[in-house]
């Protein structure tokens, strides 16, 4: 008989659930007036559902991405869970619009660390993807020099004066083992380093559980948005343990796949994946027979 296991940590994390709940509440309270700074989370289905409820996505120029229209003074602007740079936050405040800040508390903590340490003269090192909105936001709170490192090669080639004090933080969804490896490389270069492990506990738990589940599964399904950094890392972790690993966004991506009736299938999902999609995939896989 087929065994199908869903990881306990799969789906919305605290910060994402908080952000999504805030948007839905605002949409009901302020119909037609709510806009989010970028997609509220990396999930196309959630963003599309919010659009149907009158929630618009705006860009850094404070215009709607779908029509190019400027926001109005009675707009309600929601800061997404990834957070935004300080300069952009100042511009948003200058609009006079009502602001709802749904920045994840764990991300906001990194902003505070970066702002404080850079003011003390530290060169900020962010371990993460330089193109990820969370990292772009974190970088925007540094008052001095800041370097983003995502690979072993970049860490090894770090070339700053040896008396430069470094403060190292991490993107909340970065792989924990990779973070430790990069920190060790930088420390061995001889810098004075202050390290703050800012990887979210939920991320570490999700990655650890995915590693264990993939190691005992014949097939793994990883669910999440195609632009989701934390989902991509989950896929990489699962793929390292289970060759038969699928990265999907919705059930539609899986309908042509059949699993052996006696196979052991594991399911995990990124932090921006609604529970409804996870349950749909679970029900489909459990009912799939050759």
N, C-alpha and C positions, 0 to 999 in steps of 0.2 A: 504494500500500500504506500502511496506517495506521502511524503512528509513535507509539510510547508510551514516554515517558521518565520514570523515577522519579528525583527529586532525590536526590543522594548523601547529603544531610544529613537526609533524611526519617526520622522515627521517634525512638525513645528517645534522649535526650541522656545524658551521663555521669551526672548527678545522679539522673535518674529511673531509669535502669537499676540504679544502685547501690541505691536505695531499694527497688525491686521485688525485686531479688535478696535483700536482707536480710529482707524479709517472707516470701518463700517458704522461705528457709533456716530462719527462726524457726518457721514453721508446721510444718515437718517435725520440728524439734528439740523443740518444745513444743506438741504437738497439743492443740487446744481451749483454749489459754491465751493466745493472741496477740490483741492488739487494737491498732488504729491510731488515732492522734489525727486524726479526720477521714479521709476517703478518702485512701489513700496517694498516689494521683495522680488527675488528672481524666480517668479513663477507666472508663466503667461496666462494660465487659467484663472488665477486669482485676480491678476491685473485686468483681464477681460471682463470678469464678473463685476469688478468695481466700476469699470467704464460704463457698463449697462446701468449702474446705479448713479451715474452722473459724476463720477470721480475722474478728473482729468490729470494727466501726467504733464508736468512742466519741466523745462530744462534749466540750465544754469543762467540763461538769459531771462528767466522768469516768463517764458512764453510757452503756450501749449504746443506739445510736440506734434499733435495731429493737425492743427489748423494754423499754427504760427501766431495766434492771437495773444496779445498781452493780457496778463491777469488784471482783474479789476480790484478796486480798493476794498470791496466787500468780500473778497476771496478768503477762504480759510486754507492756509498753507500747512501741509504736514511734512515734517522732516522724516525721511525714511530711516529704517533701523540701522542702516550702514553709517549714518551720520554724514555731515558735510564739513568742508573747511571753514575756518573762522571767518575769512573774508566773505564767503558766500552767505554765512549766517548773518553777518552784519548787513549785507545787502537785503536779505529777506526781512530783517527787522525794520529796515528803513522804509519798506513798502507801507507800513502801518497796518498791514493785514493781521488778522488773528493767526497766531502760530501754534501748532500742536507739535511738540518735539517728541517723536517716537524713537529717537536714537537709542539703541540698545544700551542699558546701563553699563554693561561690560565694555562697550566701545567708548562710551563717554569717560569711563575711568582711564582709558588709554589717552584720550585727549588731554585730560588733566595732568597725567604723568609727563607727556611730551611737552606740554606748555611749561610746566614747572621746571623740568630738567633742562630744557633748552634755554630758559631764562637764567639758569645757574651756570651756563657755559658749556653744557654737554653737547656733543655732536650726536644727533639722534640716528639710530640704526633701526629701521623697521624690517623685520623678517616677514616677507609676504609678496604678493603679486602687485607690482607697481601700477597695473591697469585696473585693479579692483577698486570699486567705489569706496569700500571701507578704508583701504590704504590711502587713497587720494584724500579722503577726509582727515585721516590721522596726520598725514604729512602737512596738511593745512593748519595744524595747531602748533607747529614748531616755529619758534621765534628766531631760530638760527639755522645752521646747516643741518641737512637731513639726507640720509642715504637709504634707499630701499634695496634689500638683498633677497633674492629668491632661490639662488642656486649655490652649490658648493664652489663652482668656479668664481662666482662673484665674491663670495666670502674670502676665498684664497687670494684674490687680486685686490682686496681692499688696501689702499695705499694712502694713508694719512700720516701726518707727523706723529711719532710714537708717544708724545706727551699729550695727545688729544684725548680728553676723557670721553668715553662712549657710554651712551645709555641705550640699551637694546630692549625693544618691545616687539611684539608679534601681532600679526593679523589674527583675529580671534579664531578663525577657522583653519589656520595653518596646521600641517601635519606635525604632531608633537615630537616624534622621533627626528624628523628632519630639522625642526627648530633646534633641538639639543645639539645635533651634529654641526649646524652652522655656527651656533654660539661657541662650541668648543674650538672650531677652526679660528674664529676671530680672537678668542682668548689666547690661543697659542701664538698669535702674531705679536703679542707683547703689549697690548694696549691696557690701560686702566679701564675696566669695564664694570658697569652697573647693569645687571640683567633683571628684567621683570617679566616673568612668564605670564603673558596676557592671553594665552589661548584659553578659550571658554571651557569650563569644566564639562559642559554638555557636549562640546565638540570632541574632547578627549574620550568621553564615555562612548559616544557614537562610533568613533574610529576604533576603539578597543573592542567593542562589541562586534563591529563589522568584521574585524580581523579574525576573531574567534569563530563567528558564524560561517564565514567563507571557508575557513579551514576544515570544517566538517560537512560542507555542502557539496553536492554534485553540480549544482548550478546556483548562481547568485543573480538577483535582480536588484539593481540600484535605481531608485526613482528620484528624479529631480529635474529642475530647469536646465536647459542647455548652457545657460550663462552662469550657473551656480558653482562657485568655487568650491564650496564645502562638499557638494555632490561629486564633483570631479575627483576630489581627493578620496572620497569614499570608494568611488569606482576603482581608482588606482590601487587602493589597499586591498579591495576584494579581488581584483584581477591578479594580484601578486600571490594569492592563495588558491584561487579557483579560476582555471582557464575559461570555463564556461560562464562568463559574467556578462550580463546585459545592462546597458545604460539606457533607460527609457524616461520619457516625460509623462506619458499617459498610457492607459491600457491599449490604445490604438497602435502603439509601437510594438506591442507584444502579441497581437492576435494571430500572427503567422507562425509563432513559435509553439512547438509541442514539447512537453516534458515527459520523460519515461514514467510509467505508472509506479515504478518502484524507486524513483529518484528522491533525493533529499534536496529540497529547494529552500534557499534562504532569501529573505526580502529585507532590504533596508532602504532608507530614504533620507534625502537631504533636509536641512532645517527649514526650507521653504515649501515643503510638500504637504498639501492638505491631507488630513486623515481619510477623506472620502476617496481620494485616488489610491491610497495605500490599500484600503479595504476592497476596492474594485479589482485591483491586481491580485490580491490574496484570493478572492473568491474565484477569479478566472483560473488561476494556476491550480488551485485545489480541485477544480472541476475538469481540468484538461486531461484527456486520456488519448493515447495513440489510437 
